[in-house]
Amino acid sequence: MTGAAADAGDAGEPEPAADPPGHPPVAHLLDRRARCRLIYEPIADLARGTICGFEALERFPGVLTAEQWHAEALRRGLEPDYDAFVVGSILHARESLPDGCFLAFNIRPATLLREPVRRVLARADALDRLVIELVPRVARRDEPRLVACVAELREAGARIAVDHVGGEDGVLRHAALVRPELAKLEGTLVEELDRLPAKRALLYEIERLAGRFGTTLVARGVRRVEELEALLRLRVPLAQGPLIGVRAKTLTPVAFALSRFVRERGAAMLEPGSLAGLVERGPAASGEPARAPESASAVDAFRVTDGLAAAVQRALLRPPERRFAPLVCRDANGDHAGIVPFERLVEALVRAADRPADG
């Protein structure tokens, strides 16, 4: 299971009891309120260019066995079940959430179904703004109990997510079972998404399937601007990872450094049937001025507002040696806007032809 950062404003609260000699190191697992120390990873809304949520993670997972924690928790007067203790700490942390944000945490279905964890969740007045991410592994005999449990959590206001989409067997069966509101994409699927057409094709199909379920995709492990651009082109709405924001010890409002870039590119992606959403900006993404290739001429250049079908037809009329070369694009002012690889143009045209059939 995972969790999030320590609470702020704890000054003046008593320190937890020190660990006597020969006992497992428990004190460093606790904050000044004797709750689990957590860290928070921000999640960005790629349509608005804002931080819309956080994932809560334990800072020291796996330090103690369940038996060691049970003994020490009883000595300190804490929740003796470690899983329940962590979930309870996350529920307390939720009280510090910035406005308009949600708090997510990861848990195994078998853990969620344990009675101590169920009791902690049931004691909460409501579970709004909470997203419970389920690892897609559950015994067949436990599936009916999991479905009933998920229904209770939704009734209390929680949303359900499925983790490891695109990276683990059994995810589709699990998603069909719990019908999640969100689905977390495996980081290995996001890695080098911009460079590998096979990954983009797979993610495109995942996005179509998610749309049929009414499920929102969340990309994990985004590290590079080029990966972020690929996600924008594929209409993935939420993302997290080192490029989005660093993990922090407190739940406080944070700025999204790429907010303006995402809003501008996202708006371009929404221009129906145009080249605008396909343009690779190259150096311009890092703030440097973009320049047209030396061989590009005004006659060869395409406009970012050109339609996909018209652009393909025009590209195919070029001389054979340049027929499948990248399209050099200019903006409304006639300045170089970037290039569109020919294969990306074909991918977009195929997607545009597919979408009406989904209606």
N, C-alpha and C positions, 0 to 999 in steps of 0.2 A: 504494500500500500504506500501511497505517497501523501505528502502534506505541505504546509506553507510557513512563512517567517514568523519570528517572535513578535509579540505585541509591543507597540510603542507606549511611552508614557508610564513605565512601571516604576519610576523612581519612588523611593519611600516604602515599597512593598518588601516584606521579609524575604530573605534569601532562602532557598530550599535547604533542608537539612544536609549537612556534609556527609559524604560516604565514609563510614568507619573502615579501618584497615581490614583487608580481606574481602570486602564487598565489591560487587561490580560497579563500574563508574556510571552512576545514574545522574549526578548533579548536572553534568554538562549537557544532558538531554533535555533539561527543563529550563524554561524561562523564569523570570522573577515572580510570575504568578503560578508557578508549578504546573505549567502546561507544556506540551511538546514544542520544542524549538522547530520552527518551520521557515521555509523560504518560499518566495513567490516569483513565478515566471509570468511576465505580461503576455497577453494575447491581444492582437490588433484586429480591428475591423478594417478590412482592406477597401471597403466601399467609402467609408467616412474618413479614413486616415486617422483613427483615434484608438486608444487603448480601451477595450471593452470588457476585459476580464483578466483573471489571473489563475494559474494552476498552483495549488498548494503542494509542497513537497517536503518530506522529512529531511532534516539536515544530517541526521546520523542513522540511516536505516541499517538494520541488521547488527547493531552493536551488542544487544542483549538477546538471549533466548527468552521465549515466553515464560519459562519457569523462573529465570532470574528476575525478570521484570515483576512477576507476581509476588515474589518474596519481598523485593524492595518496595513495591507499591504499598503492600500491606503495612510495612514498617513506617512509611511516610504518610499513610492515610490517603492514598491516591486510588484511582480506578485500577483494580487489580488486573483487568484484561487489557493488554497493550493495544490491540486493535481498537477497542472501544475508547481507550484513552486518547489515541491519535484522532479519531473521528470527533470526539468531544472537543478537542483542542481546535480542530478546523471549524467547528460550529461556533466556537467563541470568537475565532479570528474573523469570521464572516461579519461580525458586528462592526469591524473597522473598514469594511469595503468602501472604496470611493463610490460616489453616486453614479448610477448607470452601468455598474460593472457586476459581473458574476464571479463566483469562486468555484473552481473545479478541483476535484481530487480523484485519484486513481485507486481502485480497490478490486480485489478478486471476488467473483460471485460467491464463492464458498465462504469468504470472510464476511461479506455483506449479509449472508443468511444466518450467521452465528447469533445466538440470542443476546449476548452482551452488546454487540454492535446495534442490533435492532432496538434494544432498550434505549440506548443513547439517542438514536435518531427519533424514536417515538417521543422522547421527553422534550424535544424542541417544539416550540409553539408553531412554527412553520418552517418550511425548507425552501422558501423562495430565494432566488439568486444563487442557488446551489446547483452545481452540475456534477453528477456522480458518474465517473468514467469506469466502465466495466471492462476488465480484461476478458477477451473472448474465449474463456475456458471454463466450462461448467459440465458436471456429470449429467448424463441423460436423466437419471433418477431425480436430479434436483431442478430440472427445468420448470415443472409446474410451480414449485415454490418460488423460483426466481421471478416468474411472470407475475405471480400474486404480489410479491415483494415490490417489484417495480411499479405496479399499479398503485400500491399504498404510498410509495414515495412521490409519485406524480400527483396524487390526490393532495399531498401535503405541500406541493408547490415546487418540488425538485424537478430538474430535467435530467435525462439520461443520455450518456454518450457511450460509444463503443470505441475502444482503443485498438491500435495496431492494424488499421485498415490498409491493405496493400502489402502486408508483410507477414501475416500469420494465417495458417490454415484455420478454417472454421469460422472466419469472421462473418461471411455472408449468412450462414445459418444462425449465428448469434444475433446478427442485426435483424433478421426476420423474426426472431423470437421476442426481442425486447423493443423493436421499432424505435430506435434512438432518435432524439432530437438533434444530436450532434454526432459526428464521426471523426475521429482523430486519424489522420494519415500517418503512416509509418515514416520515420525520418529517412530511411533508405530509399523510399520512393521519391521523396523531395530532392534528395541529393543529386546534383547535376541534371536536374529535370530539363534545364534549358539546352543541354548538349545531347540528350538521348531521346530521339523520337519515339522509341518503344515505350518509354516511361510516360511521355505525354499522351500517347494513344491509350495506355492503360488508365491514366488519370482521367482522361476525357470520358471513358466508359463508366468509371466510378462516379464521376460527377453526374452523368445522365441517370444512373441508377439511384443515386442519392436524391435527385430531384423527384423521382417517382415516389420515394418514401417520404418526401418532405423533410429530408435530413440535411443539416448544414455541415459542410466539410471544414475541418480545421487542419491546416498544414503544420506539422511539427518539424523542428530542426532546420529552419530557414537560416542559411548562413551567408548567402551571396545575393547581391542586387539582381543578378541575372535569373536566379531561381525565383525571386519575388516577382519579376516581370512575367516569367512563364506561368506562375500561379494566377496572376492577374488576367493573362490571356485566356486561361482556362476557367475563369470565373470562380475561383476558390475564394470564399468570402472572408475566412478568418485564418490567422497565421501566428505562430510563435517560434522562438528560436533566438540565437545570438544576434542576428540582424535586427530583430524586432525590439529586443530589450534584454538587459541583463537581469539575472535573478537578484532579488533584494530580501533583506531581513524584515522589512516592515511593509504593511499594506498601505501605501500612500499613492496619491495620484502621480502618474509619471507621464512625461511627454514622449511622443512617438517621433523619433528623429527624422524619419522618412515620411512624415505626414503629408507634406506638400507634394513630394514626388509621387506618393501613392494616389493622392486625390487627382492629380493631373493625369497620370497614366490610367487610373481607373475610369476617369471620364472619357478618355480616348477609347478605352476598351468597349465602352458602352455605345459608341457610335455604330449603329447597325450597318453591317455590310461594307465597311470602309477599311482602308489600309491602316488607319490611325492606330488601331490596337495591336498591330503586328510589327510596328517599327522598332528596330533595335537601335537604341540611342548611342551605344558605345560610350565614348568618353563623356558625352553630355550627362549621363546618369551620375557622374561624380562631380558635376559642376563645371567641367571644362567645355569650351565651345566646340560644337560638332563641326566637322569639315567634310565636304564631299570628296569622294575618291578623285585622284588626279585625272582619271580617264573619263569621268562623268561629264556630260554636257547637258545644257538645258533641254535639248530635244529628247535625250534619254530619260530625263527625270520624270518620276511619277508624283502626283500630289497625294498628300496623306488622306484627302477626302475622296480619292478615287474609289469606286466600288470594286469589290473582289472579282466579280465575273469580268468586268471590263478590263481590269488590270491583268488578269490571266490572258485574255484574248490579245491584248496589246503586247504582252511579254512574248507570246508565241509568234508574233510577227517580226521579232527582232532577228538579226542574222544568226545562222546556226551556231556560230562560235560563242554567242552571247545570249542565246535563247533561254537558258536555264540559270543565268547569272542572277545574283541578288538585284532587287529593284531599288534603285536610288530614289529616295523620296525628298520632296521639298514641302515646306509649310506654306501657309497663306501669304507670307511675306516673300516667298521665293528663296528662303534660306534653307540650307541643308538640314533635314530633320533626322536622317538616319537611313538604314537599309532594311529591306524585307527579304530574307532568304526565300528562294522560289518554293522550296519544299514546305515552308511555313505557310505560304500563300495557298498552296494546294490543300494543306491540312485544314485551314480556316474555311475554305470553300466547301470542303466535304462536311465539316461541322454545320455550316450554315444550311446545307441541303438536308441534313439529318433532322435539325431541330423542329421544323414544322410538323414532321411526322409524329413527334412526341406529344404534340398538343393535346 
